[in-house]
């Protein structure tokens, strides 16, 4: 018996791929918003941390 046959026998398993896609999209959007809303001074401070 193949692995996919085991997954098909589980009731309600089809929601997990959808939930993981939604979770990824939410986290990706949050990171993008955080990245673009950060001011240039903070970016310069973080950029120079390894040099200090």
Secondary structure, DSSP 4 states (H G I P E B T S, - for coil): --HHHHHHTSTTTTHHHHHHHHHHHHHHHHHHHHHHHS-HHHHHHHHTTTT-
